[in-house]
């Protein structure tokens, strides 16, 4: 089971993420966006989107930095004060992101709302998976102290072993169950990435710099004057 969850499944998720994303970008470019619902409702969107995006972005950047530069990250976490500050900051960002995510879920569950009508099954699935991923990350920060330090010495070597096509599970198998859930759900999100509105994360509208101006013409149909037979009109 470990071989499938932490070797086969990551490769499947990454292959689909790259392949389907490229296909969708080429064949269905107008769906390659966030399909924003801000025009339907703005107040809850602001209180949900801002914490979610800012919190998640910083957390992902820290994870990426640790993965690319494990040596400097290990040095940062080597000091007790630096480690404590980073852990508390990470926990605060996790809770900040969780708050925004809950607001976004409540916003889409509002009965008889336009936002609910515009919500797809994939939107609901993505929000649910994100909630599990965010919640498991907070659980790691609370119940398994100094996660940042062991992340550098367990998850990062596993990631690099996958990248070099020499998968090694020796650092992952002994980890607690909820840590494994966090890793697995992360690759579930990667798998769902090209099928959802999450693709806007890699959408860089550089072609806007050289494309021609877009002409928008409003087409409003005038109400037709009812026509009656001449006999009735008289």
N, CA, C and O of each residue as an XYZ file, in Angstrom:
936
protein
N       0.822     -1.200      0.000
C       0.000      0.000      0.000
C       0.870      1.270      0.000
O       0.576      2.233     -0.709
N       1.942      1.256      0.805
C       2.838      2.411      0.831
C       3.457      2.680     -0.542
O       3.641      3.832     -0.936
N       3.775      1.606     -1.263
C       4.356      1.777     -2.593
C       3.392      2.487     -3.540
O       3.807      3.308     -4.358
N       2.103      2.166     -3.423
C       1.125      2.834     -4.283
C       0.897      4.277     -3.847
O       0.891      5.184     -4.679
N       0.709      4.492     -2.534
C       0.367      5.820     -2.037
C       1.491      6.823     -2.217
O       1.236      7.990     -2.516
N       2.737      6.385     -2.039
C       3.842      7.333     -2.001
C       4.866      7.153     -3.122
O       5.895      7.828     -3.144
N       4.574      6.229     -4.062
C       5.426      6.123     -5.249
C       4.579      6.208     -6.514
O       4.752      7.118     -7.324
N       3.662      5.253     -6.680
C       2.865      5.216     -7.914
C       1.930      6.411     -8.015
O       1.872      7.073     -9.051
N       1.195      6.690     -6.933
C       0.200      7.763     -6.997
C       0.810      9.136     -7.262
O       0.253      9.882     -8.067
N       1.925      9.511     -6.629
C       2.532     10.806     -6.965
C       2.893     10.932     -8.438
O       2.702     11.997     -9.025
N       3.408      9.874     -9.045
C       3.748      9.936    -10.469
C       2.494     10.059    -11.332
O       2.486     10.790    -12.323
N       1.431      9.340    -10.954
C       0.158      9.447    -11.686
C      -0.388     10.868    -11.598
O      -0.807     11.447    -12.600
N      -0.378     11.423    -10.383
C      -0.902     12.777    -10.177
C      -0.119     13.808    -10.971
O      -0.712     14.676    -11.610
N       1.197     13.726    -10.941
C       2.034     14.696    -11.646
C       1.884     14.563    -13.157
O       1.858     15.569    -13.866
N       1.785     13.334    -13.656
C       1.625     13.131    -15.094
C       0.316     13.726    -15.594
O       0.292     14.411    -16.617
N      -0.775     13.465    -14.874
C      -2.063     14.034    -15.263
C      -2.064     15.551    -15.116
O      -2.635     16.255    -15.949
N      -1.432     16.055    -14.066
C      -1.406     17.504    -13.847
C      -0.742     18.217    -15.018
O      -1.262     19.222    -15.504
N       0.398     17.713    -15.476
C       1.091     18.350    -16.590
C       0.366     18.112    -17.911
O       0.160     19.045    -18.687
N      -0.019     16.864    -18.167
C      -0.624     16.525    -19.451
C      -1.960     17.195    -19.681
O      -2.177     17.821    -20.719
N      -2.863     17.067    -18.711
C      -4.203     17.636    -18.873
C      -4.155     19.157    -18.837
O      -4.937     19.810    -19.529
N      -3.255     19.735    -18.047
C      -3.141     21.201    -17.999
C      -2.729     21.756    -19.361
O      -3.289     22.747    -19.831
N      -1.755     21.117    -19.983
C      -1.313     21.573    -21.307
C      -2.432     21.394    -22.326
O      -2.684     22.283    -23.139
N      -3.103     20.244    -22.284
C      -4.207     19.999    -23.225
C      -5.310     21.036    -23.046
O      -5.828     21.579    -24.022
N      -5.663     21.306    -21.800
C      -6.735     22.276    -21.543
C      -6.331     23.673    -21.966
O      -7.155     24.432    -22.475
N      -5.064     24.022    -21.760
C      -4.591     25.360    -22.149
C      -4.627     25.538    -23.655
O      -4.914     26.631    -24.144
N      -4.338     24.475    -24.398
C      -4.290     24.560    -25.858
C      -5.675     24.423    -26.465
O      -6.037     25.183    -27.363
N      -6.446     23.469    -25.986
C      -7.724     23.149    -26.616
C      -8.892     23.952    -26.038
O      -9.852     24.234    -26.755
N      -8.829     24.323    -24.769
C      -9.933     25.058    -24.129
C      -9.369     26.234    -23.352
O      -9.504     26.284    -22.130
N      -8.741     27.179    -24.034
C      -8.045     28.270    -23.335
C      -8.965     29.181    -22.537
O      -8.533     29.773    -21.548
N     -10.234     29.308    -22.947
C     -11.137     30.226    -22.255
C     -11.635     29.659    -20.921
O     -12.277     30.370    -20.147
N     -11.342     28.391    -20.654
C     -11.686     27.822    -19.344
C     -10.497     27.871    -18.397
O     -10.601     27.448    -17.245
N      -9.368     28.386    -18.874
C      -8.135     28.413    -18.084
C      -8.112     29.673    -17.231
O      -7.280     30.557    -17.434
N      -9.018     29.747    -16.290
C      -9.116     30.906    -15.408
C      -9.775     30.490    -14.113
O     -10.140     29.328    -13.931
N      -9.924     31.454    -13.210
C     -10.553     31.162    -11.924
C     -12.071     31.207    -11.998
O     -12.743     30.824    -11.041
N     -12.632     31.674    -13.132
C     -14.084     31.793    -13.287
C     -14.675     32.529    -12.081
O     -15.554     32.016    -11.388
N     -14.179     33.723    -11.855
C     -14.506     34.472    -10.648
C     -16.005     34.689    -10.494
O     -16.714     34.951    -11.465
N     -16.475     34.575     -9.248
C     -17.883     34.820     -8.923
C     -18.033     36.109     -8.136
O     -19.036     36.309     -7.450
N     -17.034     36.990     -8.232
C     -17.084     38.236     -7.478
C     -18.227     39.132     -7.863
O     -18.697     39.927     -7.048
N     -18.689     39.018     -9.108
C     -19.803     39.863     -9.546
C     -21.109     39.416     -8.899
O     -22.067     40.187     -8.845
N     -21.159     38.168     -8.402
C     -22.375     37.644     -7.796
C     -22.483     38.000     -6.314
O     -23.580     38.214     -5.797
N     -21.330     38.062     -5.633
C     -21.314     38.384     -4.206
C     -19.899     38.771     -3.824
O     -18.956     38.064     -4.178
N     -19.724     39.884     -3.105
C     -18.392     40.409     -2.850
C     -17.975     40.403     -1.383
O     -16.797     40.217     -1.078
N     -18.923     40.602     -0.472
C     -18.539     40.776      0.929
C     -17.889     39.517      1.487
O     -16.772     39.581      2.000
N     -18.573     38.363      1.396
C     -17.993     37.120      1.909
C     -16.779     36.713      1.079
O     -15.841     36.117      1.608
N     -16.789     37.026     -0.205
C     -15.645     36.695     -1.050
C     -14.386     37.399     -0.555
O     -13.306     36.809     -0.541
N     -14.525     38.658     -0.150
C     -13.367     39.398      0.355
C     -12.823     38.761      1.626
O     -11.619     38.528      1.733
N     -13.701     38.474      2.598
C     -13.251     37.942      3.883
C     -12.778     36.506      3.766
O     -12.052     36.025      4.636
N     -13.171     35.816      2.712
C     -12.694     34.458      2.513
C     -11.480     34.388      1.616
O     -10.521     33.680      1.925
N     -11.503     35.110      0.511
C     -10.447     35.004     -0.489
C      -9.126     35.593     -0.002
O      -8.068     35.003     -0.225
N      -9.175     36.738      0.653
C      -7.934     37.390      1.090
C      -7.166     36.532      2.102
O      -5.984     36.275      1.874
N      -7.771     36.072      3.207
C      -7.017     35.197      4.125
C      -6.567     33.902      3.471
O      -5.449     33.441      3.701
N      -7.435     33.318      2.659
C      -7.091     32.041      2.035
C      -5.900     32.182      1.101
O      -4.949     31.405      1.189
N      -5.940     33.164      0.207
C      -4.886     33.302     -0.786
C      -3.558     33.750     -0.162
O      -2.506     33.199     -0.483
N      -3.605     34.734      0.715
C      -2.359     35.218      1.315
C      -1.750     34.167      2.237
O      -0.544     33.920      2.195
N      -2.584     33.550      3.067
C      -2.062     32.529      3.970
C      -1.500     31.338      3.221
O      -0.404     30.869      3.530
N      -2.240     30.845      2.240
C      -1.802     29.670      1.492
C      -0.557     29.966      0.669
O       0.334     29.122      0.567
N      -0.487     31.149      0.085
C       0.678     31.497     -0.740
C       1.957     31.496      0.092
O       2.974     30.949     -0.337
N       1.915     32.101      1.274
C       3.112     32.145      2.121
C       3.505     30.742      2.581
O       4.688     30.400      2.599
N       2.512     29.933      2.950
C       2.796     28.568      3.392
C       3.441     27.755      2.269
O       4.412     27.035      2.503
N       2.906     27.868      1.055
C       3.471     27.136     -0.074
C       4.887     27.604     -0.399
O       5.747     26.793     -0.743
N       5.130     28.904     -0.291
C       6.472     29.420     -0.563
C       7.480     28.899      0.451
O       8.617     28.590      0.093
N       7.074     28.798      1.716
C       7.975     28.262      2.737
C       8.262     26.785      2.466
O       9.405     26.341      2.581
N       7.218     26.021      2.104
C       7.414     24.614      1.752
C       8.357     24.492      0.551
O       9.242     23.637      0.527
N       8.153     25.357     -0.440
C       8.997     25.304     -1.637
C      10.438     25.667     -1.308
O      11.368     25.036     -1.810
N      10.627     26.678     -0.470
C      11.985     27.077     -0.077
C      12.690     25.936      0.650
O      13.865     25.666      0.401
N      11.972     25.271      1.543
C      12.569     24.153      2.272
C      12.923     23.006      1.341
O      13.925     22.319      1.542
N      12.085     22.797      0.307
C      12.360     21.723     -0.632
C      13.542     22.007     -1.536
O      14.308     21.101     -1.863
N      13.697     23.263     -1.946
C      14.779     23.623     -2.862
C      16.084     23.908     -2.135
O      17.167     23.670     -2.669
N      15.976     24.412     -0.929
C      17.181     24.780     -0.170
C      17.114     24.170      1.232
O      16.971     24.900      2.214
N      17.214     22.862      1.336
C      17.103     22.221      2.655
C      18.220     22.619      3.618
O      18.002     22.669      4.829
N      19.421     22.903      3.088
C      20.524     23.304      3.957
C      20.255     24.604      4.683
O      20.303     24.628      5.913
N      19.971     25.704      3.965
C      19.637     26.957      4.654
C      18.425     26.838      5.563
O      18.390     27.451      6.630
N      17.415     26.044      5.146
C      16.231     25.885      5.984
C      16.577     25.156      7.276
O      16.072     25.502      8.343
N      17.436     24.149      7.179
C      17.862     23.437      8.388
C      18.627     24.363      9.323
O      18.501     24.256     10.543
N      19.429     25.281      8.755
C      20.145     26.244      9.592
C      19.182     27.179     10.296
O      19.351     27.476     11.479
N      18.157     27.652      9.563
C      17.169     28.544     10.178
C      16.464     27.849     11.339
O      16.242     28.449     12.390
N      16.114     26.577     11.138
C      15.399     25.842     12.170
C      16.324     25.304     13.252
O      15.860     24.752     14.251
N      17.626     25.460     13.060
C      18.577     24.953     14.042
C      18.590     25.731     15.341
O      18.904     25.173     16.393
N      18.254     27.007     15.286
C      18.205     27.816     16.497
C      16.854     27.702     17.175
O      15.819     27.730     16.510
N      16.855     27.573     18.502
C      15.604     27.369     19.238
C      14.635     28.531     19.055
O      13.441     28.311     18.849
N      15.132     29.764     19.129
C      14.256     30.933     18.992
C      13.725     31.042     17.576
O      12.536     31.282     17.366
N      14.622     30.862     16.590
C      14.185     30.937     15.200
C      13.167     29.848     14.897
O      12.184     30.093     14.198
N      13.395     28.654     15.416
C      12.467     27.546     15.188
C      11.112     27.833     15.812
O      10.075     27.562     15.206
N      11.116     28.383     17.028
C       9.854     28.694     17.706
C       9.070     29.764     16.945
O       7.862     29.637     16.749
N       9.770     30.819     16.517
C       9.101     31.900     15.781
C       8.517     31.380     14.477
O       7.390     31.724     14.119
N       9.279     30.549     13.760
C       8.797     30.021     12.486
C       7.607     29.084     12.692
O       6.652     29.106     11.915
N       7.669     28.260     13.743
C       6.561     27.344     14.018
C       5.290     28.111     14.376
O       4.213     27.782     13.878
N       5.396     29.110     15.217
C       4.222     29.889     15.608
C       3.656     30.670     14.425
O       2.441     30.804     14.274
N       4.558     31.183     13.589
C       4.105     31.902     12.399
C       3.380     30.956     11.444
O       2.347     31.309     10.876
N       3.927     29.755     11.272
C       3.283     28.781     10.408
C       1.919     28.373     10.923
O       0.979     28.225     10.142
N       1.800     28.190     12.233
C       0.508     27.833     12.811
C      -0.506     28.955     12.627
O      -1.666     28.703     12.303
N      -0.064     30.195     12.834
C      -0.956     31.339     12.654
C      -1.414     31.441     11.196
O      -2.586     31.707     10.926
N      -0.495     31.231     10.271
C      -0.863     31.281      8.859
C      -1.824     30.149      8.499
O      -2.733     30.333      7.690
N      -1.617     28.974      9.104
C      -2.525     27.863      8.856
C      -3.934     28.163      9.338
O      -4.906     27.873      8.640
N      -4.050     28.742     10.529
C      -5.365     29.112     11.054
C      -5.981     30.248     10.241
O      -7.193     30.274     10.024
N      -5.156     31.175      9.795
C      -5.609     32.283      8.953
C      -6.179     31.751      7.639
O      -7.231     32.196      7.181
N      -5.473     30.797      7.043
C      -5.950     30.174      5.810
C      -7.230     29.386      6.055
O      -8.152     29.416      5.239
N      -7.282     28.680      7.183
C      -8.460     27.877      7.515
C      -9.697     28.757      7.661
O     -10.781     28.394      7.205
N      -9.532     29.911      8.297
C     -10.652     30.846      8.437
C     -11.179     31.273      7.072
O     -12.386     31.249      6.833
N     -10.271     31.664      6.173
C     -10.700     32.073      4.841
C     -11.371     30.953      4.090
O     -12.345     31.182      3.374
N     -10.868     29.742      4.241
C     -11.456     28.593      3.544
C     -12.863     28.309      4.041
O     -13.758     28.017      3.247
N     -13.064     28.392      5.348
C     -14.403     28.167      5.913
C     -15.386     29.214      5.398
O     -16.528     28.890      5.072
N     -14.942     30.473      5.322
C     -15.810     31.535      4.802
C     -16.182     31.256      3.342
O     -17.331     31.452      2.946
N     -15.217     30.801      2.549
C     -15.496     30.494      1.147
C     -16.486     29.337      1.021
O     -17.330     29.337      0.125
N     -16.387     28.354      1.913
C     -17.320     27.226      1.877
C     -18.718     27.687      2.268
O     -19.698     27.335      1.612
N     -18.810     28.480      3.346
C     -20.123     29.001      3.774
C     -20.737     29.841      2.664
O     -21.943     29.782      2.427
N     -19.913     30.614      1.993
C     -20.399     31.474      0.901
C     -21.053     30.652     -0.201
O     -22.081     31.052     -0.747
N     -20.470     29.517     -0.527
C     -21.019     28.698     -1.609
C     -22.158     27.793     -1.146
O     -22.876     27.227     -1.970
N     -22.325     27.655      0.175
C     -23.420     26.848      0.690
C     -24.664     27.672      1.009
O     -25.694     27.119      1.397
N     -24.573     28.984      0.847
C     -25.721     29.848      1.150
C     -26.922     29.423      0.302
O     -26.834     29.413     -0.926
N     -28.035     29.075      0.937
C     -29.188     28.571      0.176
C     -29.788     29.628     -0.745
O     -29.891     30.803     -0.393
N     -30.179     29.177     -1.930
C     -30.868     30.006     -2.919
C     -30.054     31.250     -3.303
O     -30.619     32.310     -3.572
N     -28.736     31.110     -3.325
C     -27.893     32.234     -3.715
C     -27.363     32.015     -5.123
O     -27.301     30.888     -5.615
N     -26.981     33.124     -5.764
C     -26.420     33.020     -7.107
C     -25.081     32.282     -7.089
O     -24.743     31.567     -8.033
N     -24.328     32.463     -6.011
C     -23.041     31.786     -5.911
C     -23.231     30.279     -5.837
O     -22.488     29.527     -6.468
N     -24.220     29.833     -5.071
C     -24.496     28.405     -4.993
C     -24.924     27.854     -6.345
O     -24.546     26.745     -6.722
N     -25.712     28.634     -7.071
C     -26.160     28.191     -8.390
C     -24.995     28.060     -9.368
O     -25.027     27.230    -10.276
N     -23.971     28.882     -9.176
C     -22.812     28.849    -10.072
C     -21.728     27.889     -9.599
O     -20.693     27.761    -10.253
N     -21.948     27.207     -8.464
C     -20.967     26.277     -7.918
C     -21.111     24.908     -8.556
O     -22.214     24.366     -8.627
N     -20.017     24.351     -9.016
C     -20.020     23.031     -9.640
C     -19.625     21.961     -8.621
O     -19.170     22.265     -7.518
N     -19.811     20.700     -9.022
C     -19.396     19.601     -8.149
C     -17.889     19.623     -7.925
O     -17.419     19.288     -6.837
N     -17.130     20.015     -8.943
C     -15.679     20.087     -8.799
C     -15.288     21.169     -7.801
O     -14.337     20.986     -7.041
N     -16.003     22.292     -7.788
C     -15.738     23.339     -6.797
C     -15.908     22.797     -5.381
O     -15.072     23.026     -4.507
N     -17.004     22.078     -5.174
C     -17.246     21.507     -3.853
C     -16.196     20.485     -3.464
O     -15.770     20.442     -2.310
N     -15.772     19.657     -4.417
C     -14.757     18.652     -4.130
C     -13.421     19.307     -3.787
O     -12.743     18.886     -2.849
N     -13.044     20.333     -4.543
C     -11.785     21.024     -4.283
C     -11.798     21.678     -2.909
O     -10.811     21.589     -2.179
N     -12.888     22.328     -2.542
C     -12.972     22.967     -1.231
C     -12.882     21.933     -0.110
O     -12.252     22.181      0.918
N     -13.511     20.778     -0.308
C     -13.467     19.720      0.700
C     -12.053     19.179      0.865
O     -11.590     18.990      1.990
N     -11.366     18.930     -0.242
C     -10.001     18.404     -0.182
C      -9.062     19.446      0.421
O      -8.181     19.103      1.210
N      -9.246     20.721      0.055
C      -8.433     21.778      0.645
C      -8.649     21.869      2.153
O      -7.711     22.136      2.904
N      -9.881     21.647      2.590
C     -10.174     21.690      4.029
C      -9.436     20.570      4.752
O      -8.891     20.783      5.835
N      -9.414     19.374      4.158
C      -8.686     18.257      4.763
C      -7.190     18.556      4.808
O      -6.528     18.315      5.818
N      -6.664     19.089      3.695
C      -5.238     19.374      3.631
C      -4.828     20.446      4.642
O      -3.826     20.307      5.345
N      -5.614     21.506      4.700
C      -5.316     22.585      5.645
C      -5.467     22.111      7.086
O      -4.638     22.422      7.941
N      -6.537     21.353      7.350
C      -6.765     20.857      8.703
C      -5.689     19.886      9.160
O      -5.272     19.922     10.317
N      -5.236     19.018      8.260
C      -4.170     18.079      8.637
C      -2.860     18.817      8.884
O      -2.082     18.420      9.751
N      -2.606     19.886      8.132
C      -1.405     20.681      8.374
C      -1.443     21.356      9.734
O      -0.429     21.410     10.430
N      -2.609     21.871     10.120
C      -2.748     22.481     11.448
C      -2.574     21.425     12.533
O      -1.961     21.691     13.567
N      -3.114     20.224     12.301
C      -2.975     19.141     13.277
C      -1.504     18.766     13.470
O      -1.074     18.491     14.590
N      -0.739     18.756     12.381
C       0.695     18.463     12.488
C       1.389     19.541     13.316
O       2.238     19.242     14.156
N       1.017     20.802     13.070
C       1.651     21.902     13.802
C       1.327     21.853     15.289
O       2.137     22.278     16.113
N       0.139     21.334     15.644
C      -0.270     21.326     17.052
C       0.218     20.077     17.774
O       0.754     20.170     18.879
N       0.038     18.905     17.161
C       0.281     17.642     17.867
C       1.648     17.021     17.591
O       2.082     16.137     18.330
N       2.331     17.468     16.543
C       3.652     16.917     16.255
C       4.628     18.082     16.159
O       4.894     18.592     15.071
N       5.149     18.493     17.290
C       5.921     19.721     17.380
C       7.172     19.681     16.512
O       7.734     18.627     16.215
N       7.576     20.881     16.126
C       8.760     21.114     15.313
C       8.689     20.364     13.985
O       9.662     19.767     13.525
N       7.502     20.419     13.391
C       7.309     19.754     12.097
C       8.214     20.292     11.008
O       8.626     19.548     10.118
N       8.528     21.578     11.069
C       9.394     22.146     10.057
C      10.764     21.503     10.038
O      11.372     21.342      8.980
N      11.249     21.133     11.223
C      12.584     20.555     11.313
C      12.619     19.147     10.736
O      13.510     18.810      9.956
N      11.631     18.314     11.127
C      11.651     16.959     10.578
C      11.205     16.940      9.128
O      11.536     16.001      8.404
N      10.457     17.958      8.673
C      10.062     18.034      7.268
C      11.300     18.075      6.366
O      11.326     17.453      5.304
N      12.316     18.812      6.801
C      13.541     18.931      6.008
C      14.254     17.591      5.895
O      14.895     17.312      4.882
N      14.147     16.757      6.934
C      14.905     15.504      6.970
C      14.071     14.285      6.582
O      14.610     13.181      6.506
N      12.783     14.453      6.337
C      11.942     13.310      5.956
C      11.260     13.523      4.605
O      11.489     12.767      3.661
N      10.418     14.561      4.519
C       9.655     14.786      3.292
C      10.541     15.246      2.140
O      10.381     14.789      1.009
N      11.474     16.149      2.427
C      12.320     16.692      1.353
C      13.157     15.600      0.680
O      13.203     15.564     -0.549
N      13.825     14.704      1.429
C      14.531     13.613      0.744
C      13.618     12.724     -0.085
O      14.010     12.239     -1.146
N      12.394     12.511      0.403
C      11.427     11.711     -0.367
C      11.055     12.419     -1.661
O      10.994     11.785     -2.714
N      10.803     13.737     -1.598
C      10.484     14.503     -2.808
C      11.617     14.410     -3.834
O      11.377     14.186     -5.021
N      12.844     14.583     -3.361
C      13.980     14.544     -4.271
C      14.204     13.150     -4.840
O      14.671     13.011     -5.971
N      13.877     12.124     -4.074
C      13.995     10.764     -4.605
C      12.977     10.521     -5.717
O      13.265      9.821     -6.687
N      11.781     11.103     -5.571
C      10.791     10.999     -6.645
C      11.247     11.775     -7.873
O      11.092     11.303     -8.999
N      11.809     12.961     -7.663
C      12.259     13.795     -8.775
C      13.397     13.144     -9.547
O      13.512     13.332    -10.758
N      14.234     12.382     -8.860
C      15.364     11.727     -9.519
C      15.005     10.337    -10.036
O      15.872      9.609    -10.518
N      13.703      9.961     -9.934
C      13.217      8.651    -10.378
C      13.930      7.501     -9.653
O      14.153      6.432    -10.223
N      14.272      7.740     -8.418
C      14.820      6.710     -7.542
C      14.087      6.777     -6.205
O      14.677      7.118     -5.179
N      12.778      6.445     -6.228
C      11.941      6.649     -5.027
C      12.454      5.880     -3.821
O      12.822      4.708     -3.907
N      12.463      6.580     -2.700
C      12.930      6.019     -1.437
C      11.926      6.368     -0.351
O      11.710      7.541     -0.048
N      11.308      5.334      0.239
C      10.269      5.546      1.243
C      10.802      5.426      2.668
O      10.024      5.483      3.620
N      12.060      5.266      2.823
C      12.605      4.991      4.154
C      12.356      6.122      5.145
O      12.266      5.874      6.348
N      12.243      7.347      4.670
C      12.026      8.472      5.584
C      10.550      8.781      5.792
O      10.201      9.559      6.680
N       9.676      8.178      4.979
C       8.249      8.500      5.038
C       7.456      7.439      5.793
O       6.537      7.771      6.542
N       7.799      6.179      5.606
C       7.027      5.087      6.203
C       6.906      5.208      7.722
O       5.822      4.937      8.238
N       7.931      5.591      8.471
C       7.788      5.646      9.945
C       6.963      6.818     10.453
O       6.683      6.881     11.650
N       6.567      7.740      9.603
C       5.870      8.943     10.067
C       4.463      8.616     10.560
O       3.893      7.601     10.160
N       3.884      9.474     11.438
C       2.514      9.258     11.924
C       1.497      9.275     10.795
O       1.759      9.799      9.713
N       0.317      8.686     11.065
C      -0.704      8.517     10.027
C      -1.190      9.851      9.480
O      -1.355      9.995      8.269
N      -1.426     10.840     10.361
C      -1.985     12.093      9.858
C      -0.964     12.887      9.040
O      -1.338     13.740      8.235
N       0.328     12.604      9.247
C       1.341     13.219      8.396
C       1.287     12.602      7.005
O       1.405     13.306      6.002
N       1.108     11.275      6.948
C       0.970     10.600      5.660
C      -0.279     11.073      4.927
O      -0.271     11.227      3.706
N      -1.351     11.302      5.682
C      -2.579     11.835      5.068
C      -2.300     13.188      4.438
O      -2.771     13.475      3.337
N      -1.539     14.016      5.128
C      -1.198     15.342      4.613
C      -0.419     15.225      3.299
O      -0.688     15.967      2.354
N       0.529     14.315      3.234
C       1.306     14.115      2.013
C       0.422     13.599      0.880
O       0.488     14.096     -0.244
N      -0.412     12.590      1.185
C      -1.253     11.972      0.157
C      -2.271     12.959     -0.393
O      -2.457     13.050     -1.607
N      -2.931     13.697      0.490
C      -3.953     14.658      0.040
C      -3.309     15.761     -0.787
O      -3.943     16.304     -1.692
N      -2.071     16.096     -0.492
C      -1.365     17.077     -1.317
C      -1.282     16.628     -2.771
O      -1.474     17.431     -3.685
N      -0.998     15.349     -2.984
C      -0.938     14.841     -4.359
C      -2.335     14.649     -4.948
O      -2.494     14.666     -6.169
N      -3.347     14.466     -4.101
C      -4.728     14.451     -4.606
C      -5.079     15.813     -5.200
O      -5.718     15.895     -6.248
N      -4.657     16.877     -4.522
C      -4.881     18.225     -5.055
C      -4.159     18.419     -6.382
O      -4.699     19.037     -7.300
N      -2.947     17.896     -6.486
C      -2.213     17.987     -7.752
C      -2.963     17.233     -8.843
O      -3.030     17.691     -9.984
N      -3.529     16.072     -8.493
C      -4.298     15.288     -9.461
C      -5.536     16.042     -9.947
O      -5.855     16.016    -11.136
N      -6.234     16.716     -9.024
C      -7.457     17.447     -9.381
C      -7.172     18.792    -10.030
O      -8.064     19.396    -10.626
N      -5.951     19.258     -9.921
C      -5.565     20.585    -10.387
C      -6.020     20.885    -11.817
O      -6.673     21.909    -12.022
N      -5.714     20.055    -12.813
C      -6.057     20.437    -14.185
C      -7.544     20.340    -14.510
O      -7.977     20.824    -15.555
N      -8.327     19.725    -13.635
C      -9.753     19.563    -13.888
C     -10.598     20.627    -13.182
O     -11.826     20.601    -13.271
N      -9.957     21.550    -12.491
C     -10.672     22.522    -11.672
C     -10.239     23.933    -12.029
O      -9.429     24.142    -12.932
N     -10.795     24.900    -11.301
C     -10.422     26.291    -11.507
C      -9.082     26.639    -10.850
O      -8.630     27.781    -10.930
N      -8.454     25.668    -10.207
C      -7.135     25.905     -9.626
C      -6.075     26.189    -10.685
O      -4.988     26.662    -10.355
N      -6.372     25.909    -11.943
C      -5.388     26.149    -13.002
C      -5.014     27.623    -13.102
O      -3.976     27.959    -13.673
N      -5.851     28.508    -12.552
C      -5.513     29.929    -12.637
C      -4.246     30.266    -11.848
O      -3.691     31.355    -11.995
N      -3.789     29.325    -11.004
C      -2.551     29.555    -10.256
C      -1.341     29.682    -11.172
O      -0.381     30.377    -10.841
N      -1.380     29.020    -12.311
C      -0.254     29.065    -13.254
C      -0.598     29.862    -14.502
O       0.109     29.790    -15.508
N      -1.679     30.619    -14.434
C      -2.104     31.419    -15.580
C      -1.399     32.765    -15.555
O      -1.690     33.608    -14.706
N      -0.465     32.971    -16.489
C       0.233     34.246    -16.622
C      -0.219     34.891    -17.931
O       0.241     34.485    -18.999
N      -1.103     35.877    -17.877
C      -1.662     36.467    -19.100
C      -0.674     37.378    -19.823
O      -0.952     38.557    -20.042
N       0.480     36.824    -20.190
C       1.493     37.637    -20.863
C       1.052     38.068    -22.254
O       1.497     39.096    -22.766
N       0.156     37.258    -22.873
C      -0.277     37.617    -24.231
C      -1.090     38.898    -24.251
O      -1.303     39.488    -25.311
N      -1.555     39.340    -23.058
C      -2.294     40.599    -22.999
C      -1.417     41.779    -23.414
O      -1.929     42.826    -23.812
N      -0.088     41.609    -23.319
C       0.820     42.709    -23.636
C       0.863     43.001    -25.131
O       1.142     44.134    -25.525
N       0.595     42.006    -25.969
C       0.715     42.226    -27.411
C      -0.558     41.913    -28.205
O      -0.579     42.081    -29.425
N      -1.607     41.465    -27.533
C      -2.812     41.156    -28.284
C      -3.520     42.456    -28.662
O      -3.351     43.458    -27.967
N      -4.312     42.474    -29.745
C      -5.038     43.693    -30.142
C      -6.113     44.050    -29.132
O      -6.518     43.239    -28.300
N      -6.560     45.292    -29.236
C      -7.609     45.736    -28.326
C      -8.865     44.891    -28.526
O      -9.191     44.480    -29.639
N      -9.548     44.648    -27.430
C     -10.785     43.890    -27.482
C     -11.956     44.868    -27.554
O     -12.119     45.729    -26.689
N     -12.759     44.721    -28.589
C     -13.913     45.584    -28.791
C     -15.136     44.894    -28.207
O     -15.469     43.773    -28.593
N     -15.807     45.566    -27.274
C     -16.998     45.020    -26.643
C     -18.203     45.792    -27.139
O     -18.256     47.015    -27.009
N     -19.157     45.099    -27.699
C     -20.367     45.714    -28.238
C     -21.554     45.167    -27.469
O     -21.773     43.957    -27.406
N     -22.303     46.066    -26.894
C     -23.511     45.664    -26.182
C     -24.633     45.453    -27.190
O     -24.896     46.312    -28.032
N     -25.278     44.324    -27.096
C     -26.361     43.974    -28.001
C     -27.644     43.891    -27.190
O     -27.991     42.845    -26.641
N     -28.329     45.008    -27.129
C     -29.583     45.050    -26.388
C     -30.750     45.013    -27.372
O     -30.883     45.890    -28.225
N     -31.576     44.013    -27.246
C     -32.745     43.899    -28.117
C     -33.874     44.787    -27.602
O     -34.237     44.732    -26.427
N     -34.416     45.595    -28.488
C     -35.534     46.436    -28.099
C     -36.813     45.610    -28.059
O     -37.013     44.687    -28.849
N     -37.666     45.973    -27.115
C     -38.929     45.255    -26.994
C     -39.768     45.463    -28.242
O     -39.945     46.588    -28.710
N     -40.269     44.388    -28.760
C     -41.078     44.475    -29.972
C     -42.478     45.004    -29.657
O     -43.095     44.612    -28.667
N     -42.965     45.899    -30.516
C     -44.332     46.410    -30.370
C     -45.296     45.366    -30.893
O     -45.196     44.964    -32.052
N     -46.210     44.925    -30.081
C     -47.114     43.859    -30.534
C     -47.938     44.326    -31.733
O     -48.467     45.437    -31.759
N     -48.024     43.462    -32.694
C     -48.809     43.767    -33.905
C     -50.133     43.024    -33.837
O     -50.187     41.845    -33.489
N     -51.176     43.724    -34.169
C     -52.518     43.148    -34.125
C     -53.094     43.132    -35.534
O     -52.708     43.945    -36.373
N     -53.992     42.234    -35.791
C     -54.681     42.232    -37.103
C     -55.413     43.546    -37.305
O     -55.890     44.162    -36.352
N     -55.493     43.959    -38.543
C     -56.138     45.248    -38.837
C     -57.565     45.303    -38.342
O     -58.035     46.360    -37.921
N     -58.269     44.171    -38.388
C     -59.670     44.184    -37.954
C     -59.769     44.536    -36.468
O     -60.638     45.298    -36.045
N     -58.817     43.936    -35.662
C     -58.847     44.191    -34.218
C     -58.377     45.603    -33.928
O     -58.914     46.270    -33.043
N     -57.357     46.073    -34.683
C     -56.846     47.405    -34.439
C     -57.908     48.452    -34.662
O     -57.923     49.473    -33.974
N     -58.805     48.219    -35.617
C     -59.883     49.185    -35.849
C     -60.909     49.167    -34.739
O     -61.880     49.921    -34.784
